[in-house]
């Protein structure tokens, strides 16, 4: 991460940049199984839902530019799962392998330690060596592999679950 990059809580002014980053992944990658771009209003609602449920949503900022974001949310709706959270990180493509993912997850894990959450789950479309490496850097380990459960870009896709303890 650049010495000029900071990680902070999301603000409403960040929504357009976050939406642009996420729509890049929708349109060009398998990192998400959404297939239609989202609007800034959709993204604002997602951010508001996370915040209303007490989950952190963070952005990395370098010289005024949002370079990525990470957030935690509900893993499953049933009450017994309330101590488990699904985590996600997305980086602007120009900021791959710059330490921003590590910085975002470091801050996200720190924020989650101040909540009742004790277990984190990440869902990764496979193969994805960079995402696997990032999650394993945070002592997460693969606990499941689902073959051909998603269909995007006219191909069946596999998904893995990574789990970690806070």
C-alpha positions in Angstrom: 0.0 0.0 0.0 1.3 3.4 -0.9 2.2 5.7 2.0 -0.4 8.0 0.7 -3.2 5.4 1.0 -5.6 5.5 3.9 -8.4 3.2 5.0 -11.5 4.8 6.4 -15.2 4.2 6.9 -17.4 4.7 3.8 -19.2 8.0 3.3 -22.2 8.8 1.0 -19.8 10.6 -1.4 -17.9 7.3 -2.0 -21.0 5.5 -3.5 -20.4 6.4 -7.2 -16.7 5.2 -7.1 -17.7 2.0 -5.3 -20.4 1.4 -7.9 -18.0 1.9 -10.7 -15.5 -0.6 -9.2 -18.2 -3.2 -8.6 -19.7 -2.8 -12.1 -16.3 -3.4 -13.6 -16.3 -6.8 -11.8 -19.9 -7.5 -12.9 -19.1 -6.9 -16.5 -15.6 -8.4 -16.8 -15.0 -11.0 -14.2 -16.2 -13.9 -12.2 -15.6 -12.3 -8.8 -19.3 -11.7 -8.5 -22.2 -13.7 -10.0 -24.3 -10.6 -10.6 -24.7 -10.1 -14.3 -26.4 -6.7 -14.6 -24.7 -3.5 -13.6 -26.0 -1.9 -10.4 -27.0 1.7 -9.9 -25.5 4.1 -7.4 -28.9 4.0 -5.7 -28.7 0.2 -5.4 -25.2 0.5 -3.9 -26.2 3.2 -1.5 -29.0 0.9 -0.2 -26.5 -2.0 0.2 -24.1 0.3 2.2 -27.0 1.5 4.3 -28.2 -2.0 5.0 -24.7 -3.0 6.2 -24.4 0.0 8.4 -27.9 -0.5 9.8 -27.0 -4.0 10.8 -23.8 -2.8 12.6 -21.3 -4.1 10.0 -18.3 -2.1 8.8 -17.9 -0.9 5.2 -14.4 0.5 4.5 -12.7 2.2 1.6 -9.1 2.6 0.6 -8.2 6.1 -0.6 -5.1 7.3 -2.4 -4.7 10.9 -3.3 -8.5 11.4 -3.3 -9.2 8.3 -5.4 -11.1 5.3 -4.0 -8.8 2.4 -4.8 -10.9 -0.4 -3.3 -13.4 -1.3 -0.6 -14.2 -4.1 1.8 -17.2 -4.8 4.0 -18.8 -7.4 6.2 -22.4 -8.4 6.2 -24.9 -11.1 7.2 -23.8 -14.6 6.3 -27.1 -16.3 7.0 -30.3 -14.7 8.3 -31.1 -17.2 11.0 -30.3 -15.9 14.5 -27.8 -18.6 15.5 -25.5 -17.4 12.7 -25.3 -13.9 14.2 -21.7 -14.4 15.2 -20.6 -15.2 11.7 -20.2 -12.7 8.9 -19.5 -12.8 5.2 -16.6 -10.6 4.1 -15.8 -9.1 0.7 -13.1 -7.0 -0.9 -12.9 -5.4 -4.3 -10.1 -3.3 -5.7 -10.0 -0.9 -8.6 -8.1 -2.8 -11.3 -5.3 -0.2 -11.4 -4.6 -1.1 -7.7 -4.1 -4.9 -7.9 -1.1 -6.1 -6.0 -0.4 -2.8 -4.3 -1.2 -3.8 -0.7 -4.6 -2.2 -0.7 -6.4 -5.6 -0.3 -4.3 -6.4 2.7 -4.8 -2.9 4.2 -8.5 -3.1 3.7 -8.8 -6.6 5.3 -6.5 -5.6 8.2 -8.8 -2.7 9.0 -11.9 -4.8 8.4 -10.8 -7.6 10.7 -9.9 -5.0 13.4 -13.3 -3.4 13.1 -15.0 -6.8 13.3 -13.1 -7.7 16.5 -15.0 -4.8 18.2 -18.3 -6.5 17.3 -19.8 -9.8 18.4 -18.7 -11.5 15.1 -16.2 -14.3 15.8 -16.2 -16.2 12.4 -15.8 -14.8 8.9 -16.7 -16.5 5.7 -15.5 -15.6 2.2 -16.9 -16.9 -1.1 -14.4 -17.1 -4.0 -15.1 -18.1 -7.5 -12.5 -20.6 -8.5 -9.9 -20.5 -9.8 -8.7 -17.1 -8.3 -5.1 -17.4 -7.0 -4.9 -13.7 -5.9 -8.1 -13.9 -3.8 -7.2 -17.2 -2.3 -3.7 -15.9 -1.4 -5.2 -12.8 0.2 -7.7 -14.8 2.3 -5.1 -17.3 3.4 -2.8 -14.4 4.4 -5.4 -13.7 7.0 -5.4 -17.3 8.3 -8.5 -18.3 6.5 -8.7 -21.8 5.2 -10.8 -23.5 2.5 -13.7 -25.4 4.0 -15.9 -26.1 1.0 -15.8 -26.5 -2.8 -19.0 -26.4 -4.8 -18.6 -27.5 -8.4 -20.5 -25.8 -11.2 -22.9 -23.9 -9.0 -22.8 -20.6 -11.0 -23.3 -20.0 -14.6 -21.8 -16.8 -16.0 -20.2 -15.9 -19.3 -21.7 -19.0 -20.8 -19.7 -21.3 -18.5 -20.3 -23.2 -15.3 -18.3 -21.8 -12.4 -17.0 -23.4 -9.2 -17.1 -21.6 -5.8 -15.0 -22.2 -2.7 -15.7 -21.1 0.9 -12.9 -19.8 3.1 -13.4 -19.5 6.8 -11.4 -17.7 9.5 -11.7 -17.0 13.2 -11.3 -13.5 14.6 
